[in-house]
Each structure stands twice: as C-alpha cells, then as structure tokens.
Amino acid sequence: MTDSPRPDSESQGITFKQALSERNDDLTIVDVDEPSQQVVLFQLSGQPFALPGHSVSEILKGDTPVYFVPGLPSSTEGVIHLRGNIESLITLQPLLGLPISQGEGMLLMVKGAGLRSAVRIDRLEDVCELPISALKVPPETLTSTLRPYVSALWQADDEQRATALLDPDALFQAYQQGLG
C-alpha cells in the first residue's frame, strides 16, 4: 500500500474503485452450501409442474408404444413394455382437474406410495436443483382439486406463474383409490 494521502471521503467523495483498491482483504467469493432439492420441471395442460427428482427414475420418449387394456380406469392410458417389465401409464390430468392434452409429450417413470408407473407429460422443461428456501407452502387459495397433491410452490424470478411441486405419494394413493 502506498503512503499517498487518503481522500477525505466526506469532503471529496470516494469512488467504489478507490475504496476497493485501498482494501487489502482477501476478496475471494465464498460459496455457501444451501440445502437443495433436485426437481424435474415439466408442463401439463399448459401449466408448470414439478416432481421431486428422487421419485423420477427415468425420462422416456412420448412415442413409446402404449397397449390398451380393457377395464382400466380413465386415468390409466394403458401399459408399456420397458426392458422386460410391463409398466402402467397414468394420465394425471383427470386427477388434477385439468383438460387432457393432445400429442405424445414424454413419459416419466415415477415412484410413489409403493408403486412405479409411467406418467405422461406434455413437455419436459428442466431437471435442476432448487434451494429448499425457494420452495413455499401452497396458499389456501390453491384450488381444492390441486391442494391434496401439491407439496410446495416455486416461482422463478423471471416468471409470472408459480410451479407446483407435486407429491408423488399423494398422487399414487389417490390413483389407487380410483380418484383419477
């Protein structure tokens, strides 16, 4: 550091650059570990949803052949053949009170409530880590159809709409009870 006189910050003012150059502190950035949760972000009937990453084991193409099985509830689209296993394919829209989407979309292999099933989504948005602090408790104004299945809401800074984090256990329990 030089012995040059310091400007009187009250009379002359000091720029940020000058103040920074006079500091001799270590200016390294400290990375703070904040608890986070991996989520799979997707669209369903034009609305943003997410599932916890630990409940999604696979993401499949939407053009996977689906085989119709007579007598299944309307929320069960059919079954798929996945590497030697027969898996059911569930449509979440009837359960969530949403209109059925047209098109292939994609399939998520989801585990919850002791079940494993494919779930059809319209579009995969992202798989990412969200800070736990960014997940908010769902408000009481959430529709009564969605409320039992939403565990948290998340809203990106640049988006108008919040993303609903779905509880796979609650979804599959309702499916088992025939509510979809």
URJO-V142507 format. One record per backbone hydrogen bond with DSSP energy under -1.0 kcal/mol. CO is the residue of the C=O (numbers start at 1). NH is the residue of the N-H. If there is no record, write none. Layout:
# URJO-V142507
CO/NH + CO/NH
This chain:
# URJO-V142507
8/12 + 15/19 + 16/20 + 17/21 + 18/22 + 35/132 + 37/130 + 38/53 + 39/128 + 40/51 + 41/125 + 41/126 + 42/49 + 43/122 + 43/123 + 44/47 + 47/44 + 48/164 + 49/42 + 50/166 + 51/40 + 52/55 + 55/111 + 58/109 + 60/107 + 61/64 + 67/79 + 69/72 + 73/76 + 75/91 + 78/89 + 79/67 + 80/87 + 82/85 + 85/82 + 87/80 + 88/118 + 89/77 + 89/78 + 90/120 + 92/96 + 93/98 + 106/121 + 107/60 + 108/119 + 109/57 + 110/117 + 112/115 + 115/112 + 117/110 + 118/90 + 119/108 + 121/106 + 123/43 + 126/41 + 128/39 + 130/37 + 131/134 + 132/135 + 136/153 + 139/142 + 143/147 + 146/149 + 149/167 + 152/165 + 153/136 + 154/163 + 156/159 + 163/154 + 164/50 + 165/151 + 165/152 + 167/171 + 168/172 + 169/173 + 170/174 + 171/175 + 172/176 + 173/177 + 174/179 + 175/178
